[in-house]
């Protein structure tokens, strides 16, 4: 189990204290809130898996931050392609993620950040496919 200090286990609430606010931060318009909440619900099991995976706290924070970035990108894509609203969030995610990484985000990030972001997206992609096949 990952620990925040030598004695206190790192919980989802400590790892992502603002998780309930993520969807609101991504909103362009009120109907985006539901999509954002679906994204958060879709990735919460993955966040929980990361917590028990034995990763270093710094690595956990990096994955958390890139998942938040992915959520913002998902909402941006839904704004640009409204038919995506009718798809399940898992289908939207599996349409954006691939074995080799995630989408290019806008505004663009540095090449090194994109490489790290792709690493998080690969992990999420594998996790979602495992869940889908169970």
Residue, then its C-alpha position, 0 to 999 in steps of 0.5 A: x500500500x502506498x503511504x503519504x508518510x511513514x504511517x498514514x495510508x494515501x487515500x483517494x480523498x488525499x490523492x485527489x482532494x478536488x476530484x469532485x470539482x474536476x467536472x465543473x472546472x472543465x465545463x464550457x456549458x452546463x451540459x458538459x457537467x454530466x460528461x465530466x462527471x461520467x469521465x470522473x466515474x470512469x477513471x475512479x477505479x483506475x485511480x484506486x488501482x494506481x493507489x495500491x500499485x506501489x508507485x512513488x508519490x511523485x509518480x502518482x501525482x503525475x498520473x493524477x495530473x495527466x488524468x485531469x488533463x485528459x478529462x479537459x481534453x475529452x470535454x473539449x473534444x465533445x464540444x467539437x464533436x457533439x455526437x460524442x455526447x451520445x456515446x458511453x464515456x468508456x467508448x469515448x475514452x477507448x476512441x481517444x486512447x490507443x496502445x501507444x498513448x493518448x490524444x494530442x492535447x490543446x493547447x499543445x504541451x511540451x514534447x516531454x509532457x506529451x510523452x509522459x501524458x501518453x504513458x498515463x494514457x497507455x496505462x488507462x487504456x490497458x485498464x479500460x480494456x481489461x475491465x471491458x473484457x471481464 
